Amino acid sequence: MISSGTQIIGTTRSQIDGNSVHWVTLTIRNNEDTKTLFIGNSDVTVANGLPIDKTSTQTFTIPPGTSLYMVSDSGTHSVSWLRIEHY
C-alpha cells in the first residue's frame, strides 16, 4: 500500500503516519526553506534528533511495530511524506 500526506509540525514532537505490522519505506521532505526538521524516536528533540535540512528529502526503512517522530526548531513547519508498506 502506498500513502502520502503533508503535516504541519511544531516544537512538540509528532508521530509520522502511525506504525505498521509490516516493513515500511518512508520518505520525508522538509518543505521549509528556513527551518530544520528533526527525526527520531518518541523522545526526539531538536538536541538529539537527526536533522533534515531545509528543502531536503530523506528516505528511511522502518521495521514492523516501530514509528518515527519529528519535531521542528520553529512552529508551523510543513513536512510531506510518502509511505510504502511492504507486505
C-alpha positions in Angstrom: 0.0 0.0 0.0 1.2 3.5 -0.8 0.1 6.6 1.0 1.2 10.2 1.3 0.4 13.3 3.1 1.5 16.7 4.4 1.7 17.5 8.1 2.2 20.8 10.0 4.8 20.2 12.7 5.7 22.5 15.6 8.0 22.4 18.6 6.1 19.5 20.1 7.1 16.1 18.7 4.6 14.3 16.4 4.4 10.8 15.1 4.8 10.4 11.3 1.9 8.4 9.8 1.3 5.8 12.6 3.0 2.4 12.8 2.7 -0.8 10.9 3.0 -4.6 11.4 5.0 -4.6 8.1 8.3 -3.2 6.9 7.8 0.4 5.7 9.8 2.7 3.4 9.2 6.3 4.5 10.4 9.3 2.5 10.2 12.6 4.3 10.6 16.1 2.7 11.3 19.2 4.7 9.1 21.7 2.7 10.5 24.7 4.5 13.4 26.9 3.3 14.2 28.5 6.7 13.5 25.7 9.2 15.3 22.5 10.2 13.3 19.3 10.9 14.5 16.7 13.4 13.7 13.0 13.2 14.0 10.3 15.9 12.1 8.0 18.3 9.3 9.0 20.7 11.8 11.1 22.7 13.1 13.2 19.8 14.1 16.8 20.5 16.0 19.4 18.5 19.0 18.5 20.6 19.0 14.7 19.9 17.2 14.3 16.6 18.6 13.6 13.1 18.4 17.0 11.3 16.6 17.1 7.9 18.0 20.2 6.3 15.9 22.9 4.7 14.1 21.7 1.5 15.8 18.3 1.5 14.4 14.8 1.4 15.4 11.7 3.3 14.3 8.0 3.0 14.1 5.6 5.9 13.3 1.9 6.2 11.2 1.2 9.3 10.8 -2.2 10.9 7.4 -3.6 12.0 6.0 -2.2 15.2 8.1 1.0 15.3 7.5 4.6 14.4 9.4 7.7 13.5 8.7 11.0 15.2 9.6 14.6 14.1 9.9 18.0 15.7 10.8 21.4 14.4 13.0 24.2 15.6 10.1 26.5 14.8 6.3 26.4 14.8 4.0 25.8 11.7 6.6 23.7 9.8 5.3 21.9 6.6 6.5 18.4 6.1 5.5 16.0 3.2 5.8 12.2 3.4 5.4 9.2 1.1 4.9 5.8 2.8 5.3 2.4 1.1 4.2 -0.6 3.1 5.9 -3.9 2.2 3.6 -6.9 2.7 
